[in-house]
Amino acid sequence: MIIPDVALVSLAGGSVAYVAGTWSRTNPRLKRGGVGLVLVSLVFTANPARADQYRMAADNARVECVASKKELTRISLVGDQFASLNKVATDVPYNDYSVVNEPVRGDIYLSVPETYAAKTVNFFATSKKGYVYKFVCQVAPVEAQQVFVTNPGLAQAKAREWEEQTPVQETAVRLIQAMATSATVEGYEIRQPNSKPAMVGTISVRLIAEYRGAAMLGKVLRVENKGAGPITLHEADIAPQGTYAVTIATPELQAGQATVVYLVGGQGN
């Protein structure tokens, strides 16, 4: 993996120079086009014509949904699978519902007959990764339904695993590599905030992307020289206290010229 136009990486506790093009080993956990994939995903999941239901739930959380009466309802975990189910039987065949754990994909299939009298169904489900969810679903005469449940804890666990592969400063450099190539990092959330530029003297600084992990936060900044003459950017001009690593693509800026800066620090910085 090669970082284009990267001149220097400065690490906390000392400066280490990295010449552009020296990073050639590809990390199998990084995939190119991450930001683009996130945007495409948002476009498709925001389509109002879809009948699918998307829920976010933590361990031991209550998950509310709509279940089809007469048709099937499929409940699926994103990044996990259901392992076991627990429900209370009514002992009245015509006034009970069926919930089955499909073993191949680990999904749940819920079947509610027309004779079922209650307005809701509820049951507990345990996933293969040890998370427990309580489902409370309203019963309605609608078409077959699909419910997709995402647990933020899964992403945090993946991000923590990625971060703990190497020491902190080396992990910070790996994250800069990912940001510089617009790659995704497993478990990291990529945000593109619509922020306004802030002026630091004659320097304009605007946040254009964030990479949020379990313990680390990466930022991509656009820095522009608004002054009348050339300037030299220094890490201390851009990086707040506690920053693990900084990369300035082009430290020497002429009047009106802009560059990209990559910062990595801890969450909360």
C-alpha positions in Angstrom: 0.0 0.0 0.0 1.5 3.4 -1.0 0.5 6.7 0.4 0.6 9.4 -2.3 2.2 12.8 -1.7 3.0 12.0 2.0 6.1 13.8 3.2 6.4 13.2 6.9 4.9 11.3 9.8 5.5 12.8 13.2 5.0 10.5 16.2 4.4 11.5 19.8 7.6 11.2 21.7 9.8 11.8 18.7 9.7 12.4 14.9 10.2 9.7 12.4 10.5 10.5 8.7 8.7 8.3 6.2 9.4 8.9 2.5 6.4 8.7 0.2 6.1 5.3 -1.4 7.9 3.3 1.3 4.7 1.7 2.6 4.2 -1.1 0.1 2.8 -4.0 2.2 -0.9 -4.3 2.0 -2.9 -4.9 5.1 -5.6 -7.6 4.3 -8.0 -5.9 6.6 -8.0 -2.7 4.6 -10.3 -2.3 1.5 -10.1 0.5 -1.0 -13.0 2.8 -1.7 -14.3 2.8 1.8 -15.9 6.2 1.8 -17.5 5.6 -1.5 -19.0 2.3 -0.3 -20.4 4.0 2.8 -22.1 6.7 0.6 -23.5 4.1 -1.8 -24.8 2.1 1.2 -26.6 5.2 2.6 -28.2 5.9 -0.7 -29.7 2.4 -1.0 -30.8 2.0 2.6 -32.6 5.3 2.5 -34.9 4.1 -0.3 -38.4 4.6 1.1 -39.8 2.0 -1.2 -38.2 -0.9 0.7 -40.4 -2.7 3.3 -37.4 -3.9 5.3 -36.9 -2.8 8.9 -33.5 -1.7 10.3 -32.9 -1.7 14.0 -29.9 -0.9 16.2 -29.6 -2.7 19.5 -27.0 -3.4 22.2 -26.7 -6.5 24.4 -29.8 -7.1 26.5 -31.7 -4.5 24.5 -35.4 -4.5 23.6 -35.9 -4.7 19.9 -39.3 -3.5 18.6 -40.5 -4.4 15.1 -43.6 -5.2 13.0 -44.5 -8.8 12.3 -46.6 -10.0 9.5 -49.9 -11.7 10.3 -50.4 -14.7 8.0 -47.1 -14.1 6.1 -43.5 -14.9 7.3 -41.2 -12.4 9.1 -37.5 -12.9 8.9 -35.2 -11.5 11.6 -31.5 -11.3 10.8 -28.4 -10.2 12.7 -25.8 -8.2 10.8 -22.4 -9.7 11.5 -23.7 -12.4 13.8 -26.2 -15.3 13.9 -28.9 -16.4 16.3 -28.1 -19.5 18.3 -31.1 -20.1 20.5 -34.6 -18.9 21.2 -36.9 -18.8 24.3 -40.7 -18.1 24.2 -43.7 -19.0 26.4 -46.2 -21.3 24.7 -49.9 -20.6 25.2 -50.8 -24.3 25.0 -53.6 -23.2 22.7 -52.7 -24.2 19.1 -55.0 -21.8 17.3 -53.8 -18.9 19.5 -50.1 -19.3 19.4 -47.3 -18.3 17.0 -44.2 -20.1 15.8 -40.6 -18.8 15.9 -37.9 -21.0 14.3 -34.1 -20.6 14.3 -32.9 -21.4 10.7 -29.5 -23.2 11.2 -27.7 -22.3 7.9 -27.7 -18.5 8.1 -28.7 -18.3 11.8 -31.8 -16.2 11.0 -35.2 -16.3 12.8 -38.5 -17.0 11.0 -41.6 -15.8 12.7 -45.0 -17.1 11.7 -48.2 -15.6 13.2 -51.6 -17.2 12.2 -54.7 -15.2 11.5 -56.3 -16.7 14.6 -53.7 -15.2 16.9 -55.6 -12.8 19.3 -52.8 -10.8 20.9 -51.5 -7.6 19.4 -47.8 -8.4 20.0 -45.5 -11.3 20.1 -42.4 -11.3 22.3 -39.5 -13.7 22.9 -35.8 -13.8 23.8 -33.0 -14.7 21.4 -29.3 -15.4 22.0 -26.7 -14.9 19.3 -23.6 -17.0 18.6 -21.4 -14.2 19.9 -23.2 -14.2 23.2 -25.6 -11.2 22.9 -29.1 -11.5 24.2 -32.1 -9.6 22.6 -35.7 -9.2 23.7 -38.0 -8.9 20.7 -41.4 -7.2 21.0 -43.2 -7.2 17.6 -46.5 -5.7 16.8 -48.7 -8.0 14.7 -50.2 -6.4 11.6 -51.9 -7.7 8.4 -48.9 -6.7 6.1 -46.8 -8.4 3.6 -43.8 -10.6 4.5 -41.3 -8.6 6.6 -37.6 -8.5 7.0 -35.9 -7.1 10.1 -32.2 -6.5 10.2 -30.6 -5.9 13.6 -27.2 -4.2 14.0 -25.3 -4.3 17.3 -22.7 -1.4 17.6 -20.8 -3.6 20.0 -19.8 -5.9 17.2 -18.1 -3.0 15.3 -16.4 -1.8 18.4 -15.0 -5.3 19.1 -13.7 -5.5 15.5 -12.1 -2.0 15.8 -10.5 -2.9 19.1 -9.1 -6.1 17.6 -7.6 -4.1 14.7 -6.1 -1.5 17.0 -4.6 -4.1 19.4 -2.6 -5.8 16.6 0.3 -3.4 17.0 1.5 -0.8 19.5 -0.3 2.5 19.7 2.1 4.6 17.6 2.3 1.9 14.9 -1.5 1.6 14.9 -1.7 5.3 14.4 0.5 5.1 11.3 -1.6 2.2 9.9 -4.7 4.4 10.4 -3.0 7.3 8.5 -2.3 4.8 5.7 -6.0 3.9 5.6 -7.2 7.5 5.6 -4.7 8.6 2.9 -5.9 5.8 0.5 -9.6 6.2 1.4 -9.7 2.7 2.7 -12.0 1.2 5.2 -10.8 -0.3 8.5 -12.9 -3.1 9.9 -15.1 -1.9 12.7 -14.4 1.8 12.1 -17.2 4.3 11.4 -16.4 6.8 8.6 -18.0 10.2 8.8 -17.9 13.1 6.4 -19.1 16.1 8.5 -20.4 19.2 6.8 -18.2 21.5 8.8 -17.2 25.1 8.1 -13.5 26.2 7.8 -11.9 27.7 10.9 -9.2 30.3 10.7 -5.9 30.0 12.6 -4.1 33.1 11.7 -3.9 33.1 7.9 -4.5 29.3 7.8 -7.9 28.0 6.9 -8.6 24.5 8.4 -11.7 22.4 7.6 -12.5 18.9 8.8 -13.5 16.7 5.8 -13.5 13.2 7.2 -13.4 11.2 10.5 -12.5 7.6 11.2 -13.9 6.5 14.6 -12.7 3.3 16.1 -12.8 1.8 19.6 -9.9 3.9 21.2 -8.6 5.9 18.2 -10.0 8.8 16.2 -8.5 9.8 12.8 -9.2 13.1 11.1 -8.6 14.3 7.6 -8.2 18.1 7.3 -8.0 20.5 4.4 -5.6 23.2 5.1 -5.3 26.3 2.9 -3.0 29.3 3.0 -5.1 32.4 2.9 -2.2 34.7 3.4 -0.4 36.9 0.8 2.9 35.0 1.0 4.2 31.4 1.3 4.1 29.6 4.6 5.6 26.4 6.1 3.2 24.2 8.1 4.5 22.6 11.3 2.9 19.8 13.2 2.4 22.0 16.2 0.3 24.4 14.1 -2.2 21.7 13.4 -2.1 18.9 15.9 -3.7 19.3 19.4 -2.0 17.9 22.5 -2.3 14.2 22.8 -2.0 13.5 19.1 -0.3 10.2 18.3 0.7 10.9 14.7 0.5 13.7 12.1 1.1 13.6 8.3 1.2 16.8 6.2 1.0 16.0 2.5 2.6 19.3 1.4 4.2 21.4 4.3 5.3 24.3 2.0 2.3 26.2 0.8 2.2 29.2 -1.6 -0.5 31.9 -1.2 -3.9 30.3 -2.0 -2.5 26.8 -2.1 -4.2 24.0 -0.1 -3.0 20.6 1.3 -4.4 17.6 3.2 -3.4 16.8 6.8 -4.0 13.5 8.6 -4.3 13.4 12.4 -4.6 10.4 14.7 -5.4 10.7 18.4 -7.4 9.1 21.1 -11.2 9.2 21.3 -12.2 12.5 23.0 -9.3 14.5 21.5 
